[in-house]
């Protein structure tokens, strides 16, 4: 049985056990369910253990592997600008959709009190810093201390990693290659550890969900179902509001033709929930069927797989609002700014493999000051993460393909596609011309 099905079985079994424990005749089963909750907490702690090495390695390798951006000139600059702009817009879209829909706000006071009984301490957030304080806090005075402390300090750590990654990009010699190779190894090891930890997910989900339902009741399920729908709505909204206009107006390609040309990559991304596994198919589709030159696809798509995760940014913004509302915490103007900023940076820190975005969501929750309650929050969303992961990976892949087409259009480079040679005329009417010529 596949892992996602086993997680679903653990989730359903936890719901059933928790619901039965609320029956007066079976009230005796509540203490045993509460007793196994530390198993779920241990799972969350294991996930947290991977956050710092994953963030350091994935961001460093992503930035250092961009190639010589200065030598690439306009292409490198446009690529990074596209990544940043679309990721910020994705976070904003997720935030707006979450605020408008009121996701997480439907829990009854008694159910919320029971849910919060899983964690000790009063429900409050630290006073949000001003915008200037937030920006200054992104500059670390001690990156080693930031890595050691984790939590909200991961944001300045990400900035420091980007600076050192850029330095490794600028100085290309044997020494820096060795450093990049080292962090590639750390990144690979992090992926292996995440795979091991996720094998424990079915049992952990049961151990977390059963006591939660036993305490707070089935009303929590309605909120989780609404949360999944709102995340999907935010992803669809980002595609409609940002990516399709960029494709039609920026790349000047027909939406239906382009979508058909890259459909195999999108389906693979959806089914595997892995941008990395989809990369070879994406590059083939972009070059052979859309007609984008190899020199564009070979830079933009690998870089996008490492850094550009629009779907993850939208998901993290919705998740942050959902958790804050679920816990009855206030959402102020500075909190909204923090959500957009942190969701954007945390999206860059993920890896193109299943469940990595769930891990880096801890960065957002800790930055909001949830502290120990972040573990409870992750336990809630982990149970429904797999279908969301499939959707956000599909959006990540589509965003990278659209960016590749847009950048190729702006560069007006000549396109050569198998069986079709289009001279040096302003190419990317080229991409659409290739599609028409090939009958796709």
C-alpha positions as CSV (number, residue, x, y, z in Angstrom):
1,X,0.0,0.0,0.0
2,X,1.3,3.4,-0.9
3,X,2.4,5.8,1.8
4,X,-0.3,8.3,1.2
5,X,-3.0,5.6,1.5
6,X,-1.4,4.4,4.7
7,X,-1.5,7.9,6.1
8,X,-5.2,8.2,5.1
9,X,-5.9,4.9,6.9
10,X,-4.1,6.3,10.0
11,X,-6.1,9.5,9.7
12,X,-9.5,7.7,9.4
13,X,-8.6,5.3,12.2
14,X,-7.7,8.2,14.4
15,X,-11.0,9.9,13.7
16,X,-12.9,6.7,14.4
17,X,-11.0,6.1,17.7
18,X,-11.4,9.6,18.9
19,X,-15.1,9.8,18.0
20,X,-15.8,6.5,19.8
21,X,-13.9,7.7,22.9
22,X,-16.4,10.6,23.2
23,X,-19.2,8.1,23.8
24,X,-20.1,7.9,27.5
25,X,-19.8,4.1,27.4
26,X,-16.3,4.3,26.0
27,X,-15.0,7.3,28.0
28,X,-12.5,4.9,29.6
29,X,-10.6,4.8,26.3
30,X,-9.7,8.5,26.4
31,X,-6.7,8.2,28.8
32,X,-5.0,5.5,26.6
33,X,-5.4,7.6,23.5
34,X,-3.9,10.6,25.3
35,X,-1.1,8.3,26.5
36,X,0.0,7.6,22.9
37,X,0.1,11.2,21.9
38,X,3.8,11.5,22.6
39,X,4.4,9.2,19.6
40,X,3.0,11.9,17.4
41,X,4.9,14.6,19.2
42,X,8.1,12.6,18.6
43,X,7.3,12.5,14.9
44,X,6.9,16.3,14.8
45,X,10.2,16.7,16.6
46,X,11.9,14.5,14.0
47,X,10.5,16.7,11.2
48,X,11.7,19.8,13.1
49,X,15.2,18.2,13.3
50,X,15.5,18.1,9.5
51,X,14.4,21.8,9.0
52,X,17.8,23.5,9.5
53,X,20.0,21.1,7.4
54,X,17.3,21.0,4.7
55,X,17.0,24.8,4.6
56,X,20.8,25.4,4.6
57,X,21.5,22.8,1.9
58,X,18.6,23.4,-0.4
59,X,18.9,27.2,-0.5
60,X,22.7,27.1,-0.8
61,X,22.7,24.6,-3.6
62,X,19.8,26.4,-5.4
63,X,21.6,29.7,-5.4
64,X,25.1,28.3,-6.1
65,X,23.8,26.2,-8.9
66,X,22.2,29.1,-10.8
67,X,25.2,29.3,-13.0
68,X,27.1,32.5,-13.7
69,X,24.1,34.9,-13.4
70,X,26.3,37.8,-14.3
71,X,27.5,36.1,-17.5
72,X,24.0,35.2,-18.3
73,X,23.1,38.8,-18.0
74,X,19.5,39.6,-18.8
75,X,18.3,36.0,-18.7
76,X,19.6,35.5,-15.1
77,X,18.2,38.8,-14.0
78,X,14.8,38.2,-15.6
79,X,14.7,34.7,-14.1
80,X,15.3,35.8,-10.6
81,X,12.9,38.8,-11.0
82,X,10.2,36.4,-12.3
83,X,10.7,34.0,-9.4
84,X,10.5,36.7,-6.8
85,X,7.5,38.5,-8.3
86,X,5.4,35.4,-8.9
87,X,6.2,33.9,-5.4
88,X,5.2,37.2,-3.7
89,X,2.0,37.3,-5.7
90,X,1.2,33.7,-4.8
91,X,1.7,34.5,-1.1
92,X,-0.6,37.5,-1.5
93,X,-3.2,35.5,-3.3
94,X,-3.2,32.8,-0.7
95,X,-3.5,35.5,2.0
96,X,-6.4,37.3,0.4
97,X,-8.3,34.1,-0.3
98,X,-7.8,32.9,3.3
99,X,-8.9,36.2,4.8
100,X,-12.0,36.5,2.5
101,X,-13.2,32.9,3.1
102,X,-12.7,33.1,6.9
103,X,-11.0,29.7,6.9
104,X,-10.4,28.4,10.4
105,X,-12.9,30.7,12.1
106,X,-15.8,28.2,12.4
107,X,-14.6,26.3,15.4
108,X,-16.9,26.5,18.5
109,X,-15.4,28.1,21.6
110,X,-15.7,24.8,23.5
111,X,-14.0,22.9,20.7
112,X,-11.2,25.5,20.5
113,X,-10.6,25.3,24.3
114,X,-10.4,21.5,24.0
115,X,-8.0,21.7,21.1
116,X,-5.8,24.1,22.9
117,X,-5.8,21.9,25.9
118,X,-3.2,19.8,23.9
119,X,-0.7,22.5,24.6
120,X,0.1,24.3,27.8
121,X,0.4,28.0,28.3
122,X,-1.8,31.0,27.3
123,X,-2.9,31.7,23.8
124,X,-1.0,34.8,22.7
125,X,1.4,36.1,20.1
126,X,4.3,38.4,20.7
127,X,3.8,42.0,19.7
128,X,4.5,42.1,16.0
129,X,7.6,44.1,15.0
130,X,7.4,47.1,12.7
131,X,8.2,46.8,9.0
132,X,11.6,48.4,9.6
133,X,12.3,46.1,12.5
134,X,11.3,43.1,10.4
135,X,13.6,44.0,7.5
136,X,16.5,44.7,9.9
137,X,15.9,41.4,11.6
138,X,16.5,39.6,8.3
139,X,20.2,40.6,8.5
140,X,21.8,38.1,10.8
141,X,24.5,39.2,13.2
142,X,25.4,35.5,13.9
143,X,24.2,33.0,11.3
144,X,25.6,30.1,13.4
145,X,23.4,31.1,16.3
146,X,20.4,31.5,14.0
147,X,21.0,27.9,12.8
148,X,21.4,26.6,16.4
149,X,18.3,28.3,17.7
150,X,16.0,27.5,14.6
151,X,12.4,28.7,14.9
152,X,11.8,32.3,13.7
153,X,15.6,32.8,13.4
154,X,15.6,30.7,10.2
155,X,14.6,33.8,8.2
156,X,17.9,35.6,8.7
157,X,19.6,32.3,8.2
158,X,18.1,32.0,4.8
159,X,19.3,35.5,3.9
160,X,22.9,34.6,5.0
161,X,22.8,31.4,3.0
162,X,21.7,33.3,-0.1
163,X,24.6,35.7,0.3
164,X,27.2,32.8,0.7
165,X,25.5,30.9,-2.2
166,X,25.8,34.0,-4.4
167,X,29.5,34.2,-3.4
168,X,30.0,30.5,-4.4
169,X,28.3,31.4,-7.7
170,X,30.6,34.3,-8.3
171,X,33.9,32.5,-7.4
172,X,34.1,29.3,-9.4
173,X,37.2,27.3,-8.5
174,X,37.9,23.8,-7.1
175,X,37.4,25.0,-3.5
176,X,33.9,26.4,-4.0
177,X,33.0,23.3,-6.1
178,X,33.9,21.2,-3.1
179,X,31.7,23.3,-0.9
180,X,28.8,23.0,-3.3
181,X,29.3,19.3,-3.5
182,X,29.3,19.0,0.3
183,X,25.9,20.8,0.5
184,X,24.5,18.8,-2.3
185,X,25.4,15.7,-0.2
186,X,23.7,17.3,2.8
187,X,20.6,18.0,0.7
188,X,20.5,14.4,-0.5
189,X,20.9,13.1,3.0
190,X,18.0,15.4,4.2
191,X,15.8,13.9,1.5
192,X,16.6,10.4,2.7
193,X,15.9,11.3,6.3
194,X,12.6,12.9,5.3
195,X,11.7,9.7,3.5
196,X,12.5,7.7,6.7
197,X,10.5,10.0,8.9
198,X,7.5,10.0,6.6
199,X,7.3,6.2,6.9
200,X,6.3,6.8,10.5
201,X,3.6,9.2,9.4
202,X,0.6,6.7,9.5
203,X,1.2,5.8,13.1
204,X,2.0,9.4,14.0
205,X,-1.1,10.7,12.4
206,X,-3.2,8.3,14.3
207,X,-1.4,9.1,17.6
208,X,-2.1,12.9,17.0
209,X,-5.6,12.8,15.5
210,X,-7.2,10.3,17.9
211,X,-6.5,12.3,21.1
212,X,-7.4,15.6,19.3
213,X,-10.8,14.3,18.2
214,X,-11.4,12.8,21.6
215,X,-10.9,16.2,23.2
216,X,-12.4,18.6,20.6
217,X,-14.9,16.5,18.7
218,X,-15.7,16.1,15.0
219,X,-16.2,19.9,14.5
220,X,-12.5,20.0,13.7
221,X,-13.0,17.9,10.6
222,X,-15.3,20.5,9.0
223,X,-12.5,23.0,9.5
224,X,-9.9,20.7,7.9
225,X,-12.2,20.0,4.9
226,X,-12.7,23.8,4.4
227,X,-9.0,24.4,4.7
228,X,-8.2,21.9,1.9
229,X,-10.8,23.6,-0.3
230,X,-9.5,27.1,0.4
231,X,-5.9,26.0,-0.4
232,X,-7.0,24.6,-3.7
233,X,-9.0,27.8,-4.4
234,X,-6.0,29.9,-3.7
235,X,-3.9,27.8,-6.1
236,X,-6.5,28.1,-8.8
237,X,-6.8,31.8,-8.2
238,X,-3.0,32.2,-8.6
239,X,-3.0,30.4,-11.8
240,X,-5.9,32.5,-13.2
241,X,-4.8,35.9,-11.9
242,X,-1.0,35.6,-12.3
243,X,0.2,32.7,-14.4
244,X,-2.3,32.7,-17.3
245,X,-2.0,36.5,-17.9
246,X,1.8,36.0,-17.8
247,X,1.5,33.3,-20.4
248,X,-1.0,35.1,-22.7
249,X,0.2,38.7,-22.4
250,X,3.9,38.1,-21.5
251,X,4.8,35.0,-23.5
252,X,2.0,35.6,-26.0
253,X,1.1,32.0,-26.2
254,X,-2.4,30.4,-26.4
255,X,-3.4,28.9,-23.1
256,X,-5.0,25.8,-24.4
257,X,-2.2,25.0,-26.9
258,X,0.5,25.6,-24.2
259,X,-1.3,23.5,-21.6
260,X,-1.7,20.6,-24.1
261,X,2.0,20.8,-25.0
262,X,3.1,20.5,-21.4
263,X,0.3,18.3,-20.1
264,X,2.5,15.3,-19.5
265,X,4.7,17.3,-17.2
266,X,1.7,18.7,-15.3
267,X,0.2,15.2,-14.9
268,X,3.5,13.8,-13.7
269,X,3.9,16.7,-11.2
270,X,0.4,16.0,-9.9
271,X,0.8,12.3,-9.5
272,X,4.3,12.3,-8.0
273,X,4.1,15.5,-6.0
274,X,7.8,16.0,-6.9
275,X,9.1,18.9,-9.0
276,X,12.5,17.2,-9.2
277,X,11.1,14.0,-10.7
278,X,9.2,16.1,-13.2
279,X,12.1,18.2,-14.4
280,X,13.3,16.0,-17.3
281,X,9.8,15.8,-18.7
282,X,9.3,19.6,-18.3
283,X,12.5,20.3,-20.2
284,X,11.6,18.0,-23.0
285,X,8.1,19.5,-23.3
286,X,9.3,23.1,-23.2
287,X,12.0,22.5,-25.9
288,X,10.4,19.9,-28.2
289,X,6.7,20.9,-28.1
290,X,6.7,24.5,-27.1
291,X,9.9,25.3,-29.1
292,X,11.8,27.1,-26.3
293,X,15.6,27.1,-27.0
294,X,17.7,24.8,-24.9
295,X,19.9,27.6,-23.6
296,X,16.7,29.0,-21.9
297,X,15.2,25.8,-20.6
298,X,18.5,24.4,-19.3
299,X,18.9,27.5,-17.0
300,X,15.3,28.5,-16.0
301,X,13.7,25.2,-15.3
302,X,16.4,23.7,-13.1
303,X,16.7,27.0,-11.2
304,X,12.9,27.1,-10.9
305,X,12.8,23.5,-9.5
306,X,15.2,24.6,-6.7
307,X,13.8,28.1,-6.0
308,X,10.5,28.9,-7.6
309,X,7.6,27.4,-5.7
310,X,4.5,29.5,-6.3
311,X,2.1,26.8,-5.1
312,X,4.1,26.4,-1.8
313,X,3.9,30.1,-1.1
314,X,0.1,30.3,-1.5
315,X,-0.3,27.1,0.6
316,X,1.9,28.5,3.4
317,X,-0.1,31.8,3.5
318,X,-3.4,30.0,3.7
319,X,-2.0,27.6,6.4
320,X,-0.8,30.5,8.5
321,X,-4.2,32.3,8.5
322,X,-6.0,29.0,9.1
323,X,-3.9,28.1,12.1
324,X,-4.1,31.6,13.6
325,X,-7.9,31.6,13.3
326,X,-8.3,28.1,14.5
327,X,-6.4,29.0,17.7
328,X,-8.4,32.2,18.1
329,X,-5.3,34.4,17.7
330,X,-5.5,38.0,16.3
331,X,-4.5,38.8,12.7
332,X,-3.2,42.3,12.5
333,X,-1.7,44.4,9.7
334,X,1.9,43.6,10.8
335,X,1.0,39.9,11.0
336,X,-0.3,40.0,7.4
337,X,3.0,41.5,6.3
338,X,5.0,38.9,8.2
339,X,2.9,36.1,6.6
340,X,3.6,37.3,3.1
341,X,7.3,37.9,3.7
342,X,7.9,34.6,5.6
343,X,5.8,32.5,3.2
344,X,7.8,33.9,0.3
345,X,11.2,33.1,1.9
346,X,10.1,29.8,3.2
347,X,8.9,28.7,-0.3
348,X,12.4,29.3,-1.6
349,X,13.8,27.1,1.1
350,X,11.9,23.9,0.2
351,X,13.0,21.0,-1.9
352,X,11.4,19.6,-5.0
353,X,10.3,16.4,-3.3
354,X,7.1,15.3,-1.6
355,X,6.3,16.7,1.9
356,X,9.3,19.1,2.0
357,X,6.8,22.1,2.0
358,X,5.1,20.7,5.0
359,X,8.5,20.7,6.8
360,X,9.3,24.3,5.9
361,X,5.9,25.5,7.0
362,X,7.3,25.3,10.5
363,X,9.4,28.3,9.5
364,X,6.2,30.3,8.9
365,X,4.5,29.2,12.1
366,X,7.5,29.8,14.3
367,X,8.0,33.2,12.8
368,X,4.5,34.1,13.8
369,X,5.4,33.2,17.4
370,X,3.4,30.0,17.8
371,X,6.3,28.3,19.6
372,X,5.2,24.9,21.0
373,X,1.8,25.2,19.4
374,X,3.5,25.0,16.0
375,X,3.7,21.2,16.5
376,X,0.0,20.9,17.1
377,X,-0.6,23.0,14.0
378,X,1.6,20.8,11.8
379,X,-0.2,17.7,13.2
380,X,-3.5,19.1,12.0
381,X,-2.4,19.9,8.4
382,X,-0.1,16.8,8.0
383,X,-3.1,14.5,7.9
384,X,-4.5,16.2,4.7
385,X,-1.2,17.3,3.2
386,X,-0.8,14.7,0.4
387,X,-3.7,15.9,-1.9
388,X,-2.6,19.5,-1.2
389,X,1.0,18.6,-2.0
390,X,-0.1,17.2,-5.4
391,X,-2.0,20.3,-6.3
392,X,0.8,22.8,-5.2
393,X,3.5,20.8,-7.1
394,X,1.4,21.0,-10.2
395,X,1.2,24.8,-9.8
396,X,4.9,25.0,-9.1
397,X,5.7,23.2,-12.3
398,X,3.2,25.2,-14.4
399,X,4.7,28.4,-13.0
400,X,8.2,27.4,-14.0
401,X,7.1,26.5,-17.5
402,X,5.2,29.8,-17.9
403,X,8.3,31.7,-16.7
404,X,10.5,29.8,-19.2
405,X,8.2,30.8,-22.1
406,X,7.9,34.4,-20.9
407,X,11.7,34.8,-20.6
408,X,12.3,33.2,-24.0
409,X,9.8,35.6,-25.5
410,X,11.5,38.7,-24.0
411,X,14.9,37.5,-25.2
412,X,13.6,36.9,-28.8
413,X,16.2,34.2,-29.3
414,X,16.0,32.0,-32.4
415,X,14.2,28.7,-31.8
416,X,15.2,25.4,-33.3
417,X,12.7,22.5,-32.8
418,X,13.0,19.0,-34.2
419,X,11.8,19.1,-37.8
420,X,11.2,22.9,-37.7
421,X,13.9,25.5,-38.1
422,X,12.8,29.1,-37.6
423,X,15.5,31.5,-38.5
424,X,16.5,34.5,-36.4
425,X,13.2,36.3,-36.9
426,X,11.7,37.5,-33.6
427,X,11.4,34.2,-32.0
428,X,8.8,33.7,-29.7
429,X,6.1,34.4,-31.9
430,X,8.3,31.3,-32.6
431,X,7.0,29.3,-29.7
432,X,3.4,29.6,-30.9
433,X,4.5,29.1,-34.5
434,X,6.2,25.9,-33.6
435,X,3.1,24.6,-31.9
436,X,1.0,25.4,-35.0
437,X,3.5,23.9,-37.4
438,X,3.6,20.7,-35.4
439,X,-0.2,20.4,-35.3
440,X,-0.3,20.3,-31.5
